[in-house]
Amino acid sequence: MAMSPAEIEALIKASIPDAQVTIEDLAGDGDHYAATVISEAFRGKSRVQQHQIVYAALQGRMGGVLHALALQTSAPT
């Protein structure tokens, strides 16, 4: 069963409350998304660490219920 953009956003915001999250369905199939996540929690962290924070927020759904997620992360400017 695929995840909706709203479900992905809710999981991220539950773990990163100040996050500004934008989700785009890349293929229209509910399995391939792009996410832009902006949060103060990312300040001073490497890109890998930022992505790990987002993957942790998704609670193991990556590679299973959520097949593909292209991530862009950053701290607010």
Helices and strands as residue ranges (DSSP letters): H 5-15, E 20-25, E 32-38, G 40-42, H 47-57, E 68-74
